[in-house]
């Protein structure tokens, strides 16, 4: 299955989409390199009166961090163009008043996001902690894992931003939040409640906030078990690109089957517009 096999009716259905919920790393860029045609694709969305929102499970950075990064890649964005698993987790925690003190295994950016929403967080072990929250921690230390195990053996609630096992990089992959949680699960037997994709929550919140219908919405990403599963769970159209974690060999026995499969954003753009893009060369972060 590939972009060339779709009939005209399926092409036309895709052209009716106006709200594009996009993953980032592995979908429009990899590390600090923007994929070819990404800028033209985003310009196309604006030209048809649509909106793009980057729906990312990566909780290692704040929205401000992402705005800075994508602007450095010449992408026109503001904070309204992002909804992260950090934001979703923060909203979830704020909406549950039963936790007095939360231990966080995550980056400083993630902790600040939680604090700004009024959550009482710490990265120091204490007997008064009643919840453990884990994110994609690029500042992970062994002592954090030890503290996490101590808390889980005590029976505190266990919440995590996302189940992604790996994050794409230029040399392959690095451990993501799901891998950190697997270490804790294997050690303690405890499994977290995941707030981000594949839960439908992030899609539902963005659709509601933007005013578009679900028929006008499409989720585009590189992971079947998070991006595509999220879209399916939310009842919207889905498309996978093969520039990140998912490769063609994974599609034959996939549990979550996307509506569309594209080699990359370039192929998606060509299908929508019917011509080649102008940003031919990959753009490196400045």
N, C-alpha and C positions, 0 to 999 in steps of 0.2 A: 504494500500500500504506500503510495507517495502522492505528491501534489499533482503530478501529471495524470493520475487515474480518475480524478474527480470529474463528474459530469457537469454540464452547464448549470443545472438547477442548484447544485451544491455550491458552485462558485457564487451564484447570485444571492443565495441565502447568506453567505459569509459577508457579502458586500453591504448587507443591511445592518451590520453590527455598528454600534456607536460608542459603547463603553468597553474599552479594552483593558482587562486586568492582567498585567504583565509581571512575570517573574523577572529578575534582573540577572544575577550571576549565572551564566550558562545559557541565557536566553537572548539578551541584547548585548552583553559583554562578558568577557572572561578575565578575571583579575583586573588589570588596568587597560585592557584593549577592547574597544567598541567594535562589535561585529559589523561587517559591511552591510550597508542599506538600512541600518537601524535609524539613523537620523531621517532619511527619506520616509521611512515607514511611520515614524512619529509625526512628521509633517503632514503626511496623508491623513492621519486621524484628525488633526486640527482642521485641515482643509474641508473635510466632510461634515464639520460641526460636531465631531465626537470628542471624547475625553479619554486620556490614558492615565491609569493609576497603577503604580508599581506595588504589587501585592507580594511582599517578600517575607519569608520565614526567617531571614537572617536577623537575629537579635543582637548581633555584636556591635551594630552601629545605630546611632540615633537618626531621626529624620533629618536633622540639620546636617549630619555627616553625609547622608545620601544626597541631599540637595547640593552640597559642595562638590561631591564627587562627580555627579552627573553634569553639573554646569561646567566642570573642568573638561568633560568630554563633549562640550558644545551642545548639550541637550537642554532645551528650554523647560525648566521645572520650577515649581515652588512647593511648599509643604503640602498643598492640597493634592499633589500628584503621587503621594505615598500613603500606604497603610501597611504597617509592619506588625509582625507577631509580637514585638515589644509593646506596641500600642494596644493591641488586642488583649495581651496578658495583663497590662496595667489596668485596662478598663474592667477586665474580669475580676481582678483582685480588689479594685475599688468598690465594685458592686457586691462584694461579699465581705461583710463587716465582722465575720467570726474570727479573723486572724489578727492577733495583737502585734506579733512581731514576725517578720519574714526573713529567713536566711536566703541570700542570693548567690548562686554560682553563675556568675556572668560578668560582663565587662563593666567598666565605670559608666559608659554611655547607657547601658541597660539599667543599671541601678539608678542613675539620675532620672531616667524616664519614669521609673516606678515612684521615686520620691516626689517628682513634680505632680503626680496624681494623688499625693497624700498618703501613700503607703509607708508604713514604718519598716524600713529594711536595714539589714546589717550583713556584714561578712565576717563577723566574729561569733564563735560558738557561745551559746548561753542556754541555761535551763528554761528560760521563758519563751523560747522560740517555738511557734506552733505551726509553721509552714516552711517548706523548702521549695524554692523556685529555681529552675535551671534554664539557662539560655545557651546560645552558641558563644562559649567563653574562650576567646582568643588569648585571654590572660590567665588561663587555667593553671592552678598549682596543685600539687599532691595534697597539701594541707586542706584545700577546699574539698577535695574528694573524701578525705578522712572525716571532716566535719559533717559532710552530707551523709555519710554512712552512719555516723553516731546519731544524727537526727532521725534518720529513717528507721533505725533499730528502736528508737524511742517511740515511734508511731506517729510522727508529725505528718500532716498532709503533704502530698508530693505533686507539684505542678511543674510543667515544662512548656516552653514556648513552641517547640516544633519537633516532629519525629525524624527530620532529615538525618540520615546517617553520615553523609559526607557533603562537603562543599567543593564544587569544581575549582581547580586551580590550573595554571599554565602547565604544570608538570604532572597533573593527574587529579588527585583529590586530597582533602584534609578532613579530619574528624569534625563533624557538626554536632549539634545539640543531641541528636538521637544516639550518637555513639557515646557521648558522656553519660547519658541516661542508661545506656546498656551496661556500662561499667558498674553503675550503682545498682541496677537490677540484678546483675549476676552476683554481686556481692551481698545484697540484702534481700533479694526476692521481691522488691517493691517496684511497681510500674507506675509512671506518672500519668496524670490527666494532661493531655496535650491541648493547648488553646488554639494554636495556629493551624495552617493547612495540614491535614485534609479536612478539618472541621469546616462547615459551611459558614461559620460565624463571620469571618472576614469578608466574604463575598456579600453576605446579607447586609452587613453594615455599610459597605461602600455603595451598593445598589440603592439602599435607602437614602443615603446622604446625597447622592448625585442626582436622583430623580429619574434615572433611566429605568426601563423595564428589563426584566430578565431575558426577554426575547431579543433585546438589543445588546446583550452582554456576552462577551466571550472571555474565557480564561486561557492564557497562553503561557506555557512554561516548559521546562526541560525534565521534570520528574513526574512519573506516572502516579506514584503513591502519595504525593502531596498536591502538586499543582492540578493534575487531571482529576484526581479523586475529589479534591475540593470543589472543582467546577461541577462534577457529576452530583456530588452531595447537595450542592446549591441549586441544581436544576438548570444550569446554563450550558451553552455550547463550549466545547473545549478543543484546544489544539496543542500538540506537542511539537517542539523543535528538537532536532537531534544533535545540538551543539553543546549539550551539557551531560548530565548523568545518563539519560536514556539513549540507547543505541537501537538500531533497527532490529537486532537480534532479540531485544527484550519485548518486542511487540507481539510476537506470535502467541505467547502464553500469558499475556498481561491480564491481571485482574481488573484493572481500570483501563478501559479502552477509549481513547480520544476520538472525537468526531473527525478531526483532521490531523494529518501527519505531514510535517514539512522538514526538509533537510536543515533549513535555517531561516532566519528572518528575510533574507534575500529572496528565497523562493515564495514566501508568503506575500511579500511586497509585489513581486512580479505577477502573482496570481490576481491580486486585488486591482492593480493599476494597468497591467497588460504591457508594461515596458520595463526596461532595465533602470536601476537606480543611478543617481549621480554621484553619491558618496562611495566610490569604488574601493578606496583603501581603508583598511581598518585604522581607527583613530586611537592613539595611545594617550592615556591620562597624562596631562601636563604637570 
